[in-house]
Amino acid sequence: MIAAASNRVQMVETLKEAGSPIDEPNELESLTQMQNMLSSLRATAASGDADETPGESDGNELLMACLTGDALTVSRLINAGADVNYQNDEGRTAMSMALQGLMQDEISRRRERNFEQILDALLVAGFDPKVGVFPYLAFAAIGKRVHIVNAFLRAGAPIDQTIDEGQTALFMSLLAPGAGEPVDDRCALALLKAGADSSLKHESGAMPIHLAAASNYLGALTELLARRPQDIDAKTNLGITPLMMAATEGHADAVNLLLQFGADRTLKDDEGLTAKDIARKNGNEALIPLLAFM
Protein backbone atom coordinates (compact mmCIF):
# COMPACT_ATOMS: atom_id res chain seq x y z
CA MET A 1 0.00 0.00 0.00
CA ILE A 2 1.16 3.53 -0.73
CA ALA A 3 0.86 4.98 2.78
CA ALA A 4 1.01 3.42 6.18
CA ALA A 5 -2.48 2.45 7.27
CA SER A 6 -2.21 4.29 10.58
CA ASN A 7 -1.30 7.53 8.81
CA ARG A 8 -4.05 7.13 6.23
CA VAL A 9 -6.69 6.46 8.89
CA GLN A 10 -5.48 9.45 10.93
CA MET A 11 -5.59 11.68 7.87
CA VAL A 12 -9.08 10.54 6.89
CA GLU A 13 -10.46 10.95 10.42
CA THR A 14 -8.87 14.37 10.98
CA LEU A 15 -10.05 15.72 7.65
CA LYS A 16 -13.54 14.34 8.21
CA GLU A 17 -13.65 16.20 11.54
CA ALA A 18 -12.69 19.35 9.67
CA GLY A 19 -15.49 18.83 7.15
CA SER A 20 -13.71 17.22 4.21
CA PRO A 21 -15.98 15.38 1.74
CA ILE A 22 -13.73 12.31 1.74
CA ASP A 23 -14.87 9.37 -0.36
CA GLU A 24 -13.62 6.43 1.72
CA PRO A 25 -14.08 3.78 -1.01
CA ASN A 26 -11.89 5.89 -3.29
CA GLU A 27 -9.34 6.31 -0.51
CA LEU A 28 -9.18 2.55 -0.06
CA GLU A 29 -8.98 1.98 -3.80
CA SER A 30 -5.98 4.30 -4.04
CA LEU A 31 -4.07 2.07 -1.65
CA THR A 32 -3.89 -0.63 -4.34
CA GLN A 33 -1.90 1.60 -6.69
CA MET A 34 1.47 0.39 -5.49
CA GLN A 35 0.64 -3.22 -6.36
CA ASN A 36 -0.51 -2.06 -9.79
CA MET A 37 2.73 -0.12 -10.32
CA LEU A 38 4.84 -3.13 -9.46
CA SER A 39 2.81 -5.31 -11.84
CA SER A 40 3.24 -2.73 -14.58
CA LEU A 41 7.00 -2.54 -14.11
CA ARG A 42 7.30 -6.31 -14.10
CA ALA A 43 5.23 -6.53 -17.27
CA THR A 44 7.50 -3.99 -18.95
CA ALA A 45 10.59 -5.94 -17.94
CA ALA A 46 9.10 -9.23 -19.10
CA SER A 47 8.04 -7.85 -22.48
CA GLY A 48 11.65 -7.28 -23.52
CA ASP A 49 10.70 -4.43 -25.82
CA ALA A 50 13.14 -4.52 -28.74
CA ASP A 51 12.91 -0.73 -29.10
CA GLU A 52 14.00 -0.14 -25.51
CA THR A 53 17.32 1.70 -25.29
CA PRO A 54 20.04 0.70 -22.79
CA GLY A 55 19.19 3.83 -20.79
CA GLU A 56 15.51 2.87 -20.64
CA SER A 57 16.38 -0.69 -19.69
CA ASP A 58 18.61 0.45 -16.82
CA GLY A 59 16.06 3.08 -15.85
CA ASN A 60 13.19 0.61 -15.63
CA GLU A 61 15.36 -1.83 -13.69
CA LEU A 62 16.21 1.00 -11.30
CA LEU A 63 12.52 1.81 -10.81
CA MET A 64 11.68 -1.77 -9.95
CA ALA A 65 14.63 -2.09 -7.57
CA CYS A 66 13.60 1.12 -5.80
CA LEU A 67 9.98 0.02 -5.45
CA THR A 68 10.93 -3.37 -4.03
CA GLY A 69 13.67 -2.07 -1.71
CA ASP A 70 16.54 -3.85 -3.47
CA ALA A 71 19.34 -1.61 -2.19
CA LEU A 72 22.14 -3.74 -3.67
CA THR A 73 20.72 -3.55 -7.18
CA VAL A 74 20.12 0.19 -6.82
CA SER A 75 23.75 0.67 -5.75
CA ARG A 76 24.99 -1.46 -8.65
CA LEU A 77 22.93 0.45 -11.20
CA ILE A 78 23.96 3.85 -9.88
CA ASN A 79 27.63 2.85 -9.90
CA ALA A 80 27.18 1.65 -13.49
CA GLY A 81 25.88 5.06 -14.51
CA ALA A 82 22.09 4.64 -14.46
CA ASP A 83 20.26 7.97 -14.66
CA VAL A 84 18.70 8.62 -11.23
CA ASN A 85 16.43 11.24 -12.86
CA TYR A 86 15.01 8.80 -15.42
CA GLN A 87 11.23 8.91 -15.92
CA ASN A 88 9.31 6.10 -17.56
CA ASP A 89 6.39 6.65 -19.92
CA GLU A 90 4.05 7.03 -16.96
CA GLY A 91 6.19 9.71 -15.32
CA ARG A 92 7.50 7.51 -12.51
CA THR A 93 10.95 8.11 -11.10
CA ALA A 94 13.28 6.12 -8.88
CA MET A 95 12.63 8.49 -5.98
CA SER A 96 8.85 8.24 -6.28
CA MET A 97 9.12 4.45 -6.29
CA ALA A 98 11.40 4.40 -3.24
CA LEU A 99 9.19 6.78 -1.26
CA GLN A 100 6.09 4.75 -1.99
CA GLY A 101 7.90 1.54 -1.13
CA LEU A 102 9.01 3.04 2.17
CA MET A 103 5.44 4.01 3.04
CA GLN A 104 4.10 0.46 2.84
CA ASP A 105 2.05 -0.79 5.76
CA GLU A 106 3.72 -3.04 8.36
CA ILE A 107 7.16 -2.78 6.79
CA SER A 108 9.95 -4.53 8.70
CA ARG A 109 12.77 -2.45 10.15
CA ARG A 110 15.26 -4.24 7.88
CA ARG A 111 13.30 -3.30 4.76
CA GLU A 112 12.82 0.21 6.10
CA ARG A 113 16.61 0.56 6.36
CA ASN A 114 16.95 -0.69 2.77
CA PHE A 115 14.57 2.00 1.53
CA GLU A 116 16.36 4.65 3.59
CA GLN A 117 19.67 3.60 2.01
CA ILE A 118 18.06 3.87 -1.43
CA LEU A 119 16.73 7.37 -0.75
CA ASP A 120 20.13 8.53 0.45
CA ALA A 121 21.89 6.92 -2.52
CA LEU A 122 19.56 8.65 -5.00
CA LEU A 123 20.12 12.02 -3.32
CA VAL A 124 23.91 11.59 -3.27
CA ALA A 125 23.81 10.59 -6.95
CA GLY A 126 22.08 13.87 -7.83
CA PHE A 127 18.37 13.20 -7.89
CA ASP A 128 16.44 16.36 -8.79
CA PRO A 129 13.10 16.71 -6.92
CA LYS A 130 11.87 19.05 -9.64
CA VAL A 131 11.73 16.10 -12.07
CA GLY A 132 8.17 15.03 -12.78
CA VAL A 133 5.05 15.97 -10.85
CA PHE A 134 5.25 13.52 -7.95
CA PRO A 135 4.79 15.23 -4.53
CA TYR A 136 8.16 14.21 -3.12
CA LEU A 137 8.05 16.67 -0.22
CA ALA A 138 4.57 15.62 0.85
CA PHE A 139 5.54 11.94 0.99
CA ALA A 140 8.73 12.68 2.89
CA ALA A 141 6.77 14.88 5.29
CA ILE A 142 4.04 12.37 6.06
CA GLY A 143 6.76 9.84 6.82
CA LYS A 144 8.48 12.34 9.16
CA ARG A 145 11.74 11.97 7.17
CA VAL A 146 13.24 15.28 8.20
CA HIS A 147 16.65 14.76 6.56
CA ILE A 148 14.93 13.86 3.28
CA VAL A 149 12.65 16.91 3.60
CA ASN A 150 15.68 19.13 4.16
CA ALA A 151 17.53 17.55 1.23
CA PHE A 152 14.55 18.13 -1.08
CA LEU A 153 14.28 21.74 0.12
CA ARG A 154 17.98 22.34 -0.56
CA ALA A 155 17.52 20.90 -4.04
CA GLY A 156 14.66 23.27 -4.80
CA ALA A 157 11.60 21.03 -4.51
CA PRO A 158 8.34 23.00 -4.95
CA ILE A 159 7.46 23.67 -1.33
CA ASP A 160 3.74 24.43 -1.72
CA GLN A 161 2.84 21.73 -4.24
CA THR A 162 -0.62 20.37 -3.46
CA ILE A 163 -2.07 16.88 -3.78
CA ASP A 164 -5.52 15.32 -3.56
CA GLU A 165 -7.89 17.78 -1.83
CA GLY A 166 -5.27 20.51 -1.40
CA GLN A 167 -2.79 19.02 1.06
CA THR A 168 0.68 20.55 0.99
CA ALA A 169 3.84 19.09 2.50
CA LEU A 170 3.28 21.36 5.52
CA PHE A 171 -0.23 20.00 5.91
CA MET A 172 0.98 16.40 5.73
CA SER A 173 3.81 17.06 8.21
CA LEU A 174 1.23 18.12 10.80
CA LEU A 175 -0.78 14.90 10.82
CA ALA A 176 -0.84 13.38 14.29
CA PRO A 177 1.62 10.60 15.11
CA GLY A 178 0.32 7.05 15.21
CA ALA A 179 -0.17 5.15 18.43
CA GLY A 180 3.12 4.75 20.25
CA GLU A 181 4.96 7.16 17.94
CA PRO A 182 6.72 10.22 19.40
CA VAL A 183 5.45 13.75 18.88
CA ASP A 184 7.71 15.11 16.15
CA ASP A 185 7.07 18.41 14.39
CA ARG A 186 10.61 18.86 13.02
CA CYS A 187 9.44 18.45 9.42
CA ALA A 188 6.77 21.11 9.91
CA LEU A 189 9.29 23.50 11.46
CA ALA A 190 11.77 22.87 8.63
CA LEU A 191 9.09 23.61 6.04
CA LEU A 192 8.01 26.78 7.84
CA LYS A 193 11.62 27.95 8.10
CA ALA A 194 12.01 27.36 4.35
CA GLY A 195 8.97 29.55 3.62
CA ALA A 196 6.02 27.16 3.34
CA ASP A 197 2.75 29.08 2.94
CA SER A 198 0.67 28.48 6.08
CA SER A 199 -2.31 30.38 4.66
CA LEU A 200 -3.17 27.67 2.12
CA LYS A 201 -6.39 25.82 2.83
CA HIS A 202 -7.47 22.24 2.35
CA GLU A 203 -10.68 21.62 0.41
CA SER A 204 -12.44 21.28 3.78
CA GLY A 205 -11.35 24.80 4.75
CA ALA A 206 -8.82 23.43 7.24
CA MET A 207 -5.47 25.22 7.52
CA PRO A 208 -2.16 24.02 8.94
CA ILE A 209 -3.04 25.64 12.26
CA HIS A 210 -6.04 23.30 12.62
CA LEU A 211 -3.81 20.26 12.14
CA ALA A 212 -1.15 21.56 14.54
CA ALA A 213 -3.81 22.08 17.22
CA ALA A 214 -5.36 18.65 16.62
CA SER A 215 -1.93 16.98 16.75
CA ASN A 216 -0.64 18.88 19.79
CA TYR A 217 2.46 20.00 17.88
CA LEU A 218 3.27 22.91 20.17
CA GLY A 219 6.44 24.08 18.41
CA ALA A 220 4.73 24.28 15.03
CA LEU A 221 1.59 25.76 16.57
CA THR A 222 3.61 28.52 18.22
CA GLU A 223 5.39 29.28 14.95
CA LEU A 224 2.13 29.33 12.99
CA LEU A 225 0.53 31.72 15.49
CA ALA A 226 3.58 33.98 15.49
CA ARG A 227 3.58 34.16 11.70
CA ARG A 228 -0.15 34.57 11.16
CA PRO A 229 -1.90 35.62 14.38
CA GLN A 230 -5.00 36.38 12.32
CA ASP A 231 -5.54 32.61 11.93
CA ILE A 232 -6.16 32.09 15.66
CA ASP A 233 -9.93 31.66 15.14
CA ALA A 234 -9.90 30.50 11.51
CA LYS A 235 -12.90 28.33 10.69
CA THR A 236 -13.22 25.28 8.46
CA ASN A 237 -16.21 24.76 6.20
CA LEU A 238 -18.04 23.36 9.25
CA GLY A 239 -17.17 26.33 11.44
CA ILE A 240 -14.48 24.47 13.41
CA THR A 241 -11.68 26.56 14.94
CA PRO A 242 -8.20 25.41 16.03
CA LEU A 243 -9.36 25.64 19.65
CA MET A 244 -12.21 23.26 18.86
CA MET A 245 -9.79 20.85 17.21
CA ALA A 246 -7.61 20.82 20.32
CA ALA A 247 -10.70 20.37 22.50
CA THR A 248 -11.83 17.43 20.37
CA GLU A 249 -8.53 15.63 20.90
CA GLY A 250 -8.21 16.56 24.58
CA HIS A 251 -4.91 18.42 24.20
CA ALA A 252 -4.67 20.70 27.24
CA ASP A 253 -1.28 22.11 26.20
CA ALA A 254 -2.58 23.17 22.79
CA VAL A 255 -5.74 24.59 24.36
CA ASN A 256 -3.69 26.65 26.82
CA LEU A 257 -1.38 27.90 24.07
CA LEU A 258 -4.28 28.96 21.86
CA LEU A 259 -5.96 30.74 24.76
CA GLN A 260 -2.70 32.56 25.55
CA PHE A 261 -2.71 33.85 21.96
CA GLY A 262 -6.29 35.06 22.37
CA ALA A 263 -8.47 32.27 20.96
CA ASP A 264 -12.19 33.03 21.35
CA ARG A 265 -13.93 30.51 23.65
CA THR A 266 -17.39 31.80 22.71
CA LEU A 267 -17.33 30.92 19.02
CA LYS A 268 -19.69 28.17 17.83
CA ASP A 269 -19.39 25.68 14.99
CA ASP A 270 -22.15 25.02 12.45
CA GLU A 271 -23.89 22.73 14.97
CA GLY A 272 -23.97 25.50 17.54
CA LEU A 273 -21.28 23.96 19.75
CA THR A 274 -18.54 25.89 21.52
CA ALA A 275 -15.10 24.45 22.27
CA LYS A 276 -16.33 23.67 25.79
CA ASP A 277 -19.33 21.80 24.40
CA ILE A 278 -17.04 19.84 22.08
CA ALA A 279 -14.69 18.92 24.93
CA ARG A 280 -17.64 17.62 26.94
CA LYS A 281 -19.04 15.75 23.92
CA ASN A 282 -15.72 13.95 23.47
CA GLY A 283 -15.28 13.07 27.12
CA ASN A 284 -12.51 15.60 27.76
CA GLU A 285 -13.97 16.88 31.03
CA ALA A 286 -10.62 18.17 32.31
CA LEU A 287 -10.66 20.88 29.64
CA ILE A 288 -14.04 22.33 30.62
CA PRO A 289 -12.69 24.72 33.30
CA LEU A 290 -10.17 26.06 30.77
CA LEU A 291 -12.84 26.60 28.14
CA ALA A 292 -15.56 28.05 30.36
CA PHE A 293 -16.53 31.64 29.57
CA MET A 294 -15.09 34.27 31.89
QUINOR-V465046 format. One record per residue. N is the residue number from 1. SS is DSSP state (h for helix, s for strand, l for the rest). PSI is psi in radians with two decimals (999 if undefined). NEAR is the number of other C-alpha atoms within 10 Angstrom. Layout:
n: (N	N)
ss: (SS	SS)
psi: (PSI	PSI)
near: (NEAR	NEAR)
//
This chain:
n: (1	2	3	4	5	6	7	8	9	10	11	12	13	14	15	16	17	18	19	20	21	22	23	24	25	26	27	28	29	30	31	32	33	34	35	36	37	38	39	40	41	42	43	44	45	46	47	48	49	50	51	52	53	54	55	56	57	58	59	60	61	62	63	64	65	66	67	68	69	70	71	72	73	74	75	76	77	78	79	80	81	82	83	84	85	86	87	88	89	90	91	92	93	94	95	96	97	98	99	100	101	102	103	104	105	106	107	108	109	110	111	112	113	114	115	116	117	118	119	120	121	122	123	124	125	126	127	128	129	130	131	132	133	134	135	136	137	138	139	140	141	142	143	144	145	146	147	148	149	150	151	152	153	154	155	156	157	158	159	160	161	162	163	164	165	166	167	168	169	170	171	172	173	174	175	176	177	178	179	180	181	182	183	184	185	186	187	188	189	190	191	192	193	194	195	196	197	198	199	200	201	202	203	204	205	206	207	208	209	210	211	212	213	214	215	216	217	218	219	220	221	222	223	224	225	226	227	228	229	230	231	232	233	234	235	236	237	238	239	240	241	242	243	244	245	246	247	248	249	250	251	252	253	254	255	256	257	258	259	260	261	262	263	264	265	266	267	268	269	270	271	272	273	274	275	276	277	278	279	280	281	282	283	284	285	286	287	288	289	290	291	292	293	294)
ss: (l	l	l	l	h	h	h	h	h	h	h	h	h	h	h	h	h	l	l	l	l	l	l	h	h	h	h	h	h	h	l	l	h	h	h	h	h	h	h	h	h	h	h	h	h	h	h	l	l	l	l	l	l	h	h	h	h	h	h	h	h	h	h	h	h	h	h	h	l	l	h	h	h	h	h	h	h	h	h	l	l	l	l	l	l	l	s	l	l	l	l	l	s	h	h	h	h	h	h	h	h	h	l	l	l	l	l	l	h	h	h	h	h	h	h	h	h	h	h	h	h	h	h	h	l	l	l	l	l	l	l	l	l	l	l	h	h	h	h	h	h	h	l	l	l	h	h	h	h	h	h	h	h	h	l	l	l	l	l	l	l	l	s	l	l	l	s	l	h	h	h	h	h	l	l	l	l	l	l	l	l	l	l	l	l	h	h	h	h	h	h	h	h	l	l	l	l	l	l	l	s	l	l	l	l	l	s	h	h	h	h	h	h	h	h	l	l	h	h	h	h	h	h	h	h	h	h	l	h	h	h	l	l	l	l	l	l	l	l	l	l	h	h	h	h	h	h	h	h	l	l	h	h	h	h	h	h	h	h	h	l	l	l	l	l	l	l	l	l	l	l	l	l	l	h	h	h	h	h	h	h	l	l	l	h	h	h	h	h	h	h	l	l	l)
psi: (2.66	-0.81	2.64	2.39	-0.70	-0.71	-0.71	-0.79	-0.76	-0.75	-0.82	-0.82	-0.74	-0.76	-0.57	-0.68	-0.61	-0.08	0.32	2.35	1.13	2.31	1.73	-0.70	-0.68	-0.65	-0.80	-0.67	-0.63	-0.37	-0.15	-0.05	-0.63	-0.76	-0.70	-0.69	-0.75	-0.73	-0.72	-0.77	-0.71	-0.65	-0.69	-0.76	-0.66	-0.45	-0.47	0.83	2.11	-0.42	-0.03	2.24	2.85	-0.66	-0.71	-0.68	-0.84	-0.67	-0.78	-0.63	-0.65	-0.74	-0.80	-0.73	-0.66	-0.70	-0.59	-0.04	0.50	1.45	-0.61	-0.76	-0.70	-0.80	-0.75	-0.77	-0.71	-0.77	-0.48	-0.03	0.23	2.50	1.94	-0.20	0.25	2.41	2.37	-3.06	-0.34	0.14	0.21	2.52	2.92	-0.71	-0.72	-0.64	-0.75	-0.71	-0.72	-0.60	-0.71	-0.53	0.26	2.68	2.47	0.72	2.46	2.75	-0.61	-0.80	-0.59	-0.75	-0.66	-0.80	-0.68	-0.70	-0.69	-0.80	-0.82	-0.73	-0.71	-0.71	-0.77	-0.61	-0.02	0.47	2.41	1.95	0.00	-0.07	2.24	-2.98	0.12	2.42	1.27	-0.82	-0.74	-0.71	-0.69	-0.62	-0.73	-0.47	0.04	0.66	1.41	-0.64	-0.54	-0.74	-0.85	-0.67	-0.74	-0.72	-0.75	-0.55	0.02	0.42	2.48	1.98	-0.50	0.37	2.36	2.70	2.84	-2.03	0.37	0.24	2.35	3.06	-0.67	-0.78	-0.82	-0.57	-0.29	0.07	2.50	2.59	2.68	3.01	2.26	-0.08	2.57	2.68	2.16	1.78	0.41	-0.64	-0.75	-0.77	-0.65	-0.73	-0.71	-0.74	-0.59	-0.05	0.33	2.45	1.89	0.04	-0.21	2.46	2.57	2.85	-0.50	-0.12	-0.12	2.54	2.93	-0.60	-0.56	-0.74	-0.72	-0.70	-0.74	-0.50	-0.10	0.61	1.54	-0.63	-0.86	-0.68	-0.75	-0.77	-0.73	-0.73	-0.65	-0.64	-0.70	1.31	-0.37	-0.22	0.05	-0.65	0.45	2.45	2.51	-3.09	-0.31	0.20	0.33	2.26	2.90	-0.67	-0.69	-0.63	-0.77	-0.67	-0.66	-0.76	-0.14	0.51	1.67	-0.68	-0.78	-0.69	-0.85	-0.74	-0.79	-0.71	-0.65	-0.57	0.01	0.37	2.48	1.96	-0.39	-0.20	2.60	2.57	-3.04	-0.24	0.05	0.32	2.39	3.04	-0.65	-0.75	-0.70	-0.69	-0.78	-0.75	-0.59	0.20	0.32	1.12	-0.53	-0.35	-0.25	-0.77	-0.62	-0.60	-0.03	2.54	2.45	999)
near: (19	20	21	19	17	15	20	18	15	15	18	18	14	21	22	14	16	27	19	20	12	15	10	11	8	9	13	13	10	13	17	12	14	18	12	11	17	16	13	13	17	14	11	14	14	9	9	10	10	6	7	11	10	10	13	17	15	19	23	24	20	29	26	24	23	28	25	18	26	18	21	13	16	25	18	12	18	18	10	10	11	22	20	24	20	22	18	14	7	8	12	19	27	27	27	23	25	26	23	22	23	29	21	17	14	11	12	10	9	10	16	17	14	19	26	19	19	27	25	15	17	22	18	11	17	12	21	16	24	15	16	16	13	18	20	24	31	23	24	24	28	26	22	21	17	22	15	21	27	19	17	21	17	11	15	12	19	18	22	21	18	18	13	8	14	16	21	27	26	29	28	23	33	30	27	25	21	15	8	6	8	9	13	20	24	20	27	31	22	20	24	18	10	13	11	20	14	20	14	18	17	23	19	20	20	30	24	28	29	29	27	27	30	26	23	26	25	18	14	25	27	18	16	21	17	13	13	12	15	9	20	21	21	18	22	23	15	17	20	26	29	30	31	31	27	27	30	23	19	22	21	16	14	25	24	17	17	23	16	9	13	12	21	17	20	13	18	20	17	12	9	9	17	23	29	25	19	24	24	17	13	12	14	18	16	13	22	17	10	16	22	13	10	7)
//
